[in-house]
Each structure stands twice: as C-alpha cells, then as structure tokens.
Amino acid sequence: MGAANSPTPAPLIVHIPTADGARVAVKRRPRAGGVPVIFLHGLAVNADLWDLPEVRGPDFHYRSLAAVLWDAGYDVWLVNLRGHGAPRMHSTPPPGQTDWCVDHFILFDLPAVVEHVVAATDRRPFVIGASMGSMTLAGYLQGASWVPGNTTGCIRALPDLARRRQAQLSGCVLAEFPAVLRWPDSLYDAAGRLRWAALLRGWWRTDGNVNYPFEMLSRSFWLQAIVDAVGQIPVHWVAGNPAREQWYSRLPRGLAETAERVEMAVVQALLGMAGTFTGATQHRAEVMLRGRRYVLDHMKAGVLRQLTKCVRQRAFVSALGRPDHVYSDHYETIELPTLVVQGGRDRIANAALTRRAFFHRIRAVDKQFLLFEEIAHGELEAAPVAAERVYPQIWSWLDARRGD
C-alpha cells in the first residue's frame, strides 16, 4: 500500500479504440503492481469529476476518491465516455456520428476499456460508476450486446457474455445508481396522467421520494425538440480554464478580495439552484471553483432522449433497436462482488427503489448496500462530506477484495 499523500506523477493519456470506431480517452495514474480501478463519470460531467484538486477550507477538507485510492496503491484509470472531455482529453465518436446515447457507452465504450485495462495490467480491475456511469456499468455486467436484425436489430442481455465480463472483474461499485428512473411519490399515474392534486399538495417538496421538476421536464416534448434541433445542451459558457488566472487577480487587493467573495456567493447560489433537481445542499463553492467547473461537459440530445424515455417508462430502457431492451429486467444476472452506495436525499436515484429494484435482485453472494441519509446526488463525487465519510468505506471495501 502506498504512503498517504505520496507525490502524484503526471498522468498518462491513452486513447482506446472501440468496436464501432470511437476512441475513448482515459487518464491513467499508474501504480506499478497495483490493482486497477476504472472510474466512470455521470451526466453533464467528465472523467475529472473523480479527480478534482485537493481543497482545504476553514471547516472542511476535500480530497478526491481517485487520489485516495492512488495513495492506497491502486492503479487508477479515469474514463471519458465518447464525446466527453474536449478539448484536453476528448473521447471522439466514430467518423460521421453526431449523436449517441447511454447504449453506446454500454455496447462499445466500457467493453473496450475493460479489455484494454486487463491486457495492459494482467489484473482483474474494479469498476466504479456514478449515476449515468453506474447505469453504463449495470448494462455492461448483464452482457448487453447488439444483435443485428433484418431491419434495425436490437439489444439483448446474453448470459454467457455476462459471465465472461464479470469473470474479468474483481468487483464493482455503483454510486448514485438510478436503477429505475422513478420515484415512490410520482407526479404521474401508471397511465401517464398528471396527478394535479399531488402537485398542488406537494409542489414545495424537496425530499428524495419526489422529483416533480425532472418528471415534468421529461414530458416536455417541445423542450426535447429544441434539444434535438441544437444537438446538445452546451455548458462551455460556465466552464473555465484551470491554467488561467482569475479575472480579478490583477485588481487592487481589497477589490480582488471583494470580487472573490462575490464569485463564491454566486457559485454557491448556482449550486443551490441545481439542488432543485438533485437534492444537493452540501457542495462547496471552493471545490467548484478549484475544479468542478472544469469538469462540466455537454449533454447530448441522444443521452437526454434516452434518460427522459426511462422516466416516462419508469424503468431503465434502451434507446437503440426494436423492441426496447429493458435493462432493469436483467439485474439478476449480476453475481460478482457488488457495493451499492446511495444518498438518502438523492432526488435522481431514489435509495429505496435502488435497493428494491437492484440490490435485492442481484445474485451476488458478496454484496453490500451503504446508505448515507444526509447525502444527495452529485455529493458522493465532489462534496467534502463524501471525502470524510464515504471514501474511507469504499477504500476499505476494495481493500478486502483486491486479491493480492
């Protein structure tokens, strides 16, 4: 095991070809002889979300899970799923492909990365996914594969492929996993009709059992039409450059300090607004400004189309092929060691439904469910509370199963 706070070497960037012609960019922090750990990011962010700079404040200390595990002797691989990471570590889609969805990450990106890591290290890696990354991992583990047809083809879960894939891994960690994209107290009934009484009674609710804004936006077809026309929701206008000085750095000291306080207050307010959808209240503007801003990434139309389809169908379903593949109908094929980490205040991935729809159904003998009641969506990757409470438990779980 490596010594804590060891000097971190410059990362290696590798580009891994996929079966359909994409090239997946992966940042590796190598550790000779270490068990490899593959990290998968979520929606609207990229690989660096797992590898943010260390930040100390008067009442908190944030240190990324990637840094913690590298110091503990693990060989860290941080994946940018296709289309993410521009311009510094861009994963390029196949020539001519202008849109993609979660199915592409499952069918092509993650299989290529796992095969590459196993071949490069001769070790069985762990895979850690958050949110959309955990959806990608769950689809991969069930052996989801493209089966050509006379017209379009479809996705199927192949049991033999599922066993081979799981045999290549030491275990998996699914964090903030929306196993089924629905909520215990839905705003819509089973037929898709709006429950006006529920809206009037509980429009103010912010607990993890509801997400009225997400449900309503998922049925806003005019909004989806706009996103389809544009091709993505761009976020470059809020992204920064970590190598560039802050705009106020050359002002006189008093003005610079005032400008910095104002910027912190604005960023903290924006994080609070985002919490309307995620439930998050424990993000710190200091972490955002040091790194989180630089990991924000575009949301492609195809990804959003698939996720909103999942909300409408109240399950994890495919966007490619006909008939639909219902990923959430095949969780029982998962048998490898599995750790599920959920937040009780998560408004995207309801913890109770993930426990019932996924954790209780998988056939893994070695499985564990960690629930942190006060944590919400996105905080497991980037909030100081996760570094303090969650990362030590993930590290301990991996250490008990590293097999070396």
NUTI-915240 format. One line per 10 residues: their letters; for each residue y, x, z of C-alpha. Coordinates in Angstrom, 3 decimals, m for minus. Each point is the difference from the previous one (the first is absolute). Layout:
<kollos>
a	Y,X,Z ~ ...
</kollos>
This chain:
<kollos>
mgaansptpa	0.000,0.000,0.000 ~ 3.420,1.326,m0.948 ~ 2.629,0.770,2.573 ~ 2.645,m2.645,0.527 ~ 3.236,0.485,m1.946 ~ m1.458,2.763,m2.201 ~ 2.284,1.149,m2.842 ~ m0.637,m2.411,m2.867 ~ m0.569,1.714,m3.373 ~ 1.640,m1.247,m3.168
plivhiptad	m2.059,m2.877,m1.399 ~ m1.969,0.205,m3.222 ~ 0.577,m2.681,m2.635 ~ m3.034,m0.904,m2.091 ~ m0.177,m2.520,m2.838 ~ m3.351,m1.755,m0.254 ~ m0.987,m1.748,m3.265 ~ m1.467,m3.494,0.214 ~ m2.582,m1.650,m2.252 ~ 2.670,m2.085,m1.748
garvavkrrp	2.389,2.879,m0.718 ~ 2.381,m0.067,2.975 ~ 0.814,3.137,1.994 ~ 0.165,m0.474,3.764 ~ 2.292,2.409,1.849 ~ m1.333,1.127,3.374 ~ 1.765,2.198,2.540 ~ m2.507,2.149,1.859 ~ 0.628,1.801,3.258 ~ m3.114,2.189,m0.055
raggvpvifl	m1.932,1.093,3.056 ~ m2.844,2.418,m0.697 ~ m3.278,m1.534,1.113 ~ 1.717,m3.151,1.246 ~ m1.344,m3.483,m0.532 ~ 2.090,m1.620,m2.750 ~ 2.043,m3.129,0.733 ~ 1.330,m2.075,m2.908 ~ 3.127,m2.099,0.685 ~ 0.891,m3.133,m2.006
hglavnadlw	3.480,m1.529,0.182 ~ 1.140,m3.613,m0.107 ~ 2.373,m2.123,m2.069 ~ 3.521,1.233,m0.855 ~ m0.641,3.496,1.394 ~ m1.782,3.180,m1.072 ~ m2.262,2.676,1.468 ~ 2.713,1.638,2.074 ~ 0.132,m3.014,2.323 ~ m2.966,1.595,1.802
dlpevrgpdf	1.768,3.400,0.056 ~ 3.555,m0.636,1.192 ~ 2.004,2.794,1.644 ~ m0.227,0.396,3.764 ~ 2.887,m1.671,1.812 ~ 1.003,0.258,3.661 ~ 2.489,m2.346,1.630 ~ 1.242,m0.395,3.546 ~ m2.750,m2.523,0.768 ~ m2.647,0.500,m2.710
hyrslaavlw	m2.021,2.564,m1.917 ~ m1.417,m0.828,m3.434 ~ m2.601,2.203,m1.653 ~ m2.000,m1.121,m3.029 ~ m3.729,m0.667,0.080 ~ m0.501,2.494,m2.839 ~ 1.639,2.750,2.068 ~ m2.002,m0.940,3.092 ~ m3.305,0.134,m1.879 ~ 0.840,3.214,m1.849
dagydvwlvn	0.739,1.670,3.330 ~ m3.347,m1.335,1.240 ~ m1.819,1.855,m2.787 ~ m0.276,m2.658,m2.700 ~ 0.476,0.629,m3.737 ~ 2.676,m2.566,m0.936 ~ 0.239,m1.701,m3.422 ~ 2.926,m2.399,m0.563 ~ m0.402,m2.271,m3.039 ~ 2.649,m1.553,m2.210
lrghgaprmh	m1.595,m2.985,m1.711 ~ 0.860,m0.321,m3.684 ~ 3.669,m0.512,m0.766 ~ 1.135,1.282,3.390 ~ 1.687,3.205,1.103 ~ 2.570,0.597,m2.765 ~ 1.564,2.388,m0.602 ~ m1.347,2.619,2.410 ~ m3.696,m0.955,0.087 ~ m0.485,m2.656,m2.662
stpppgqtdw	m3.378,m1.609,m0.658 ~ 0.149,m0.904,m3.673 ~ m1.738,m3.044,m1.472 ~ m2.032,0.283,m3.206 ~ 2.058,0.421,m3.191 ~ 1.427,m3.349,m1.002 ~ m0.730,m1.784,3.279 ~ 3.196,m1.609,1.302 ~ m1.347,m2.201,2.788 ~ m2.873,0.150,2.454
cvdhfilfdl	m1.317,m1.635,3.153 ~ m2.122,0.657,3.095 ~ m3.153,m0.348,m2.125 ~ 0.945,3.185,m1.873 ~ 0.286,1.904,3.276 ~ m3.470,m1.250,1.003 ~ m1.776,0.449,m3.336 ~ 1.450,3.337,m1.089 ~ 2.354,1.833,2.369 ~ m1.961,0.190,3.251
pavvehvvaa	m3.402,0.703,m1.651 ~ 1.507,2.977,m1.845 ~ 1.632,1.359,3.165 ~ m3.150,m0.267,2.128 ~ m2.131,1.694,m2.669 ~ 2.540,2.803,m0.289 ~ 0.292,0.564,3.754 ~ m3.790,0.035,0.486 ~ m0.418,2.489,m2.869 ~ 2.877,2.209,1.187
tdrrpfviga	m1.022,0.163,3.664 ~ m3.751,m0.681,0.004 ~ 0.703,m2.223,3.011 ~ m0.118,m3.749,0.632 ~ 3.600,m1.128,0.500 ~ 1.489,m2.712,2.152 ~ 2.322,m2.474,m1.714 ~ 2.983,m1.557,1.797 ~ 1.827,m2.881,m1.654 ~ 2.989,m2.061,1.097
smgsmtlagy	0.791,m3.522,m1.200 ~ m0.434,0.046,m3.809 ~ m1.775,3.330,0.432 ~ m2.532,m1.650,2.313 ~ m0.506,m2.753,m2.601 ~ m0.707,2.719,m2.561 ~ m2.489,1.607,2.377 ~ m1.781,m3.293,0.755 ~ m0.418,m0.724,m3.718 ~ m1.297,3.501,m0.670
lqgaswvpgn	m2.554,m0.113,2.833 ~ m1.597,m3.222,m1.285 ~ m0.784,1.664,m3.337 ~ 2.559,m1.917,m2.032 ~ m0.432,0.931,m3.652 ~ 1.200,m1.198,m3.396 ~ m2.747,m1.756,m1.974 ~ 0.862,m0.405,m3.717 ~ m0.503,m3.409,m1.576 ~ 0.163,m1.584,m3.426
ttgciralpd	3.674,m0.848,0.466 ~ 1.667,1.492,3.072 ~ m2.613,1.143,2.512 ~ 0.208,m0.359,3.757 ~ m0.230,1.824,3.316 ~ m3.215,m0.116,2.006 ~ m1.159,1.496,3.280 ~ m3.065,2.140,m0.792 ~ m2.199,0.571,3.081 ~ m1.527,3.278,m1.242
larrrqaqls	3.420,1.425,m0.789 ~ 1.264,m1.135,3.410 ~ m2.804,1.923,1.723 ~ 0.658,3.151,m2.041 ~ 3.716,m0.114,0.697 ~ m0.459,m0.528,3.716 ~ m2.556,2.804,0.175 ~ 2.697,2.390,m1.261 ~ 2.278,m0.725,2.972 ~ m0.060,0.851,3.702
gcvlaefpav	1.820,m3.200,0.898 ~ 3.054,m2.110,m0.705 ~ 3.112,m1.152,1.834 ~ 1.681,m3.225,m1.092 ~ 3.461,m0.483,1.500 ~ 2.158,m3.097,m0.366 ~ m2.729,m1.464,m2.197 ~ 0.776,m3.450,m1.500 ~ m3.680,m0.863,m0.421 ~ 1.000,m3.483,m1.130
lrwpdslyda	3.621,m0.670,m0.813 ~ 0.479,m3.110,2.087 ~ 1.241,m0.942,3.454 ~ m1.418,m2.187,2.796 ~ 3.050,m2.292,m0.154 ~ 0.560,m0.333,m3.735 ~ 3.056,m1.694,m1.478 ~ m2.251,m1.546,m2.661 ~ m3.075,m2.203,0.251 ~ m3.332,0.688,m1.743
agrlrwaall	1.247,m1.738,m3.160 ~ 3.111,2.206,m0.155 ~ 2.450,m2.683,1.134 ~ 2.949,1.035,2.141 ~ m0.265,m1.206,3.598 ~ 3.602,m1.028,0.570 ~ m0.583,m0.946,3.616 ~ m1.313,3.502,0.764 ~ 3.018,1.561,m1.735 ~ 2.484,m2.122,1.944
rgwwrtdgnv	m1.799,0.613,3.295 ~ m0.544,3.719,m0.362 ~ 2.416,1.479,m2.567 ~ 1.242,2.383,2.693 ~ m3.443,1.424,0.890 ~ m0.502,3.773,m0.297 ~ m3.435,0.416,1.577 ~ m3.035,1.380,m1.817 ~ m1.605,m3.419,m0.534 ~ 2.533,m1.012,m2.653
nypfemlsrs	1.863,1.466,m2.944 ~ 1.937,m2.855,m1.539 ~ 2.288,2.254,m2.121 ~ m2.961,1.809,m1.603 ~ m1.858,m3.261,m0.685 ~ 3.046,m1.614,m1.604 ~ 0.826,3.037,m2.144 ~ m3.628,0.151,m1.178 ~ 0.476,m3.452,m1.498 ~ 3.399,0.726,m1.532
fwlqaivdav	m1.139,0.227,m3.611 ~ 3.570,0.413,m1.248 ~ 0.261,3.170,2.090 ~ m3.312,1.273,m1.380 ~ 1.282,m0.691,m3.525 ~ 3.050,2.167,0.681 ~ m2.160,2.820,1.394 ~ m2.333,m0.261,m3.014 ~ 2.973,0.233,m2.356 ~ 1.408,3.050,1.783
gqipvhwvag	m3.445,1.541,0.551 ~ 0.514,1.036,3.597 ~ 2.246,m0.245,3.034 ~ 1.796,3.354,m0.035 ~ 1.005,1.578,3.280 ~ 1.558,3.231,m1.261 ~ 3.431,m1.260,1.038 ~ m0.931,0.457,3.666 ~ m2.001,3.194,m0.487 ~ 1.577,3.281,0.966
npareqwysr	m0.499,3.678,m0.623 ~ m1.287,1.947,3.021 ~ 1.348,3.245,m1.469 ~ 3.545,m1.341,m0.319 ~ 2.551,0.141,2.803 ~ 1.166,m3.288,1.463 ~ 3.135,m1.304,m1.714 ~ 2.020,0.302,3.194 ~ m1.092,3.548,0.896 ~ 3.237,1.564,m1.300
lprglaetae	2.308,m2.352,1.855 ~ 1.814,1.139,3.148 ~ m2.358,m0.036,2.965 ~ 1.345,m3.175,1.613 ~ m0.119,m1.974,m3.248 ~ m3.440,1.362,m0.828 ~ m1.380,m1.100,3.365 ~ 1.505,m3.464,m0.443 ~ m1.430,m0.285,m3.519 ~ m3.426,1.044,1.271
rvemavvqal	0.078,m2.668,2.731 ~ 1.008,m2.640,m2.531 ~ m2.793,1.051,m2.362 ~ m2.530,m0.172,2.839 ~ 1.187,m3.482,0.937 ~ m0.205,m1.228,m3.606 ~ m3.503,1.412,m0.495 ~ m1.170,m1.495,3.296 ~ 1.364,m3.374,m1.126 ~ m1.849,0.287,m3.335
lgmagtftga	m3.218,0.784,1.852 ~ 0.563,m3.110,2.085 ~ 0.417,m2.096,m3.157 ~ m3.281,1.382,m1.394 ~ m1.637,m1.070,3.246 ~ 0.466,m3.612,m1.105 ~ m3.026,0.543,m2.254 ~ m1.925,2.629,1.966 ~ 0.749,m0.807,3.631 ~ 1.104,3.596,0.623
tqhraevmlr	2.581,0.647,2.712 ~ m0.846,3.567,1.115 ~ 1.038,2.081,m3.014 ~ 2.655,2.608,0.698 ~ 2.835,0.710,m2.417 ~ m0.340,3.712,0.762 ~ m3.519,0.042,m1.489 ~ 1.165,m2.058,m2.978 ~ 2.869,2.357,m0.766 ~ m2.062,3.162,0.438
grryvldhmk	m2.808,m1.133,m2.254 ~ m0.903,m3.659,m0.353 ~ 2.831,m0.605,m2.467 ~ m1.515,2.617,m2.284 ~ m3.424,m1.651,m0.105 ~ 1.210,m3.388,m1.235 ~ m1.540,m0.760,m3.386 ~ 0.133,m2.626,m2.724 ~ m2.052,m3.201,0.163 ~ m1.617,m0.704,m3.380
agvlrqltkc	m0.136,m3.549,m1.316 ~ m3.797,0.070,m0.294 ~ m0.474,1.070,3.620 ~ 2.333,m2.724,1.250 ~ m1.657,m2.553,m2.278 ~ m3.414,0.800,1.472 ~ 1.212,m0.081,3.611 ~ 1.791,m3.333,m0.442 ~ m3.137,m1.373,m1.670 ~ m1.945,1.091,3.091
vrqrafvsal	2.444,m1.908,2.225 ~ m0.313,m3.150,m2.112 ~ m3.809,0.190,m0.034 ~ m0.146,1.004,3.688 ~ m2.399,2.884,m0.777 ~ m0.092,3.541,m1.430 ~ m0.580,m0.649,m3.701 ~ 0.175,1.994,m3.238 ~ 2.670,m0.198,m2.664 ~ m2.118,1.483,m2.790
grpdhvysdh	m2.840,m1.756,m1.797 ~ m1.518,m3.447,0.026 ~ m1.336,m1.483,2.173 ~ 1.946,1.332,2.974 ~ m1.748,2.459,2.251 ~ 0.495,m1.027,3.627 ~ m0.021,3.311,1.855 ~ 0.101,m1.766,3.354 ~ m3.388,m1.606,m0.740 ~ m1.756,3.391,m0.025
yetielptlv	0.989,1.745,3.218 ~ m3.557,m0.229,1.328 ~ m0.975,2.856,m2.356 ~ 1.943,2.507,2.146 ~ m2.325,1.982,2.272 ~ 1.643,3.384,0.652 ~ 1.866,0.840,3.246 ~ 3.151,m2.113,m0.007 ~ 3.126,m0.045,2.151 ~ 2.393,m2.947,m0.384
vqggrdrian	3.502,0.428,1.459 ~ 2.241,m3.079,0.165 ~ 3.271,m1.002,1.603 ~ 0.316,m3.211,1.960 ~ 3.493,m0.667,m1.381 ~ m0.972,0.732,m3.611 ~ 1.367,m2.767,m2.241 ~ m1.754,1.256,m3.172 ~ m3.517,0.760,1.288 ~ m0.839,m2.474,2.737
aaltrraffh	m2.212,1.785,2.530 ~ m2.127,m3.010,0.963 ~ m0.811,m0.832,m3.628 ~ m0.792,3.633,m0.824 ~ m2.361,0.099,2.974 ~ m1.731,m3.209,m1.062 ~ m0.008,0.405,m3.798 ~ m0.775,3.733,m0.116 ~ m0.978,1.711,3.241 ~ m2.597,m2.558,1.120
riravdkqfl	m1.507,m0.183,m3.500 ~ m0.521,3.657,m0.865 ~ m3.503,1.326,0.703 ~ 1.094,3.326,1.426 ~ m1.842,0.800,3.216 ~ 2.748,2.465,0.926 ~ 3.205,m2.029,m0.089 ~ 3.047,m0.331,2.244 ~ 3.027,m2.305,0.034 ~ 3.223,1.289,1.574
lfeeiahgel	2.703,m2.584,0.662 ~ 3.505,1.015,1.078 ~ 1.700,m3.213,1.022 ~ 3.594,1.243,m0.212 ~ m0.270,1.679,m3.447 ~ 0.902,m1.603,m3.345 ~ m0.509,0.747,m3.689 ~ 1.240,3.415,m1.146 ~ 0.369,1.315,3.532 ~ m3.473,1.565,0.011
eaapvaaerv	1.178,2.537,m2.580 ~ 3.617,0.661,0.878 ~ 1.021,m1.174,3.474 ~ 0.085,2.350,3.008 ~ m2.120,m2.468,1.992 ~ m2.896,0.673,m2.378 ~ 0.279,3.753,0.444 ~ m0.110,m0.492,3.750 ~ m2.721,m2.645,0.321 ~ m1.998,m0.364,m3.219
ypqiwswlda	m0.411,3.443,m1.572 ~ m1.817,1.546,2.987 ~ m2.614,m2.765,m0.216 ~ m0.484,0.406,m3.765 ~ m0.338,3.760,0.481 ~ m2.562,m0.529,2.764 ~ m2.001,m2.415,m2.162 ~ m0.094,2.446,m2.927 ~ m0.945,2.915,2.254 ~ m3.014,m1.890,1.334
rrgd	m1.300,m0.452,m3.566 ~ 1.069,3.131,m1.847 ~ m3.561,1.333,m0.080 ~ 0.781,3.734,0.141
</kollos>
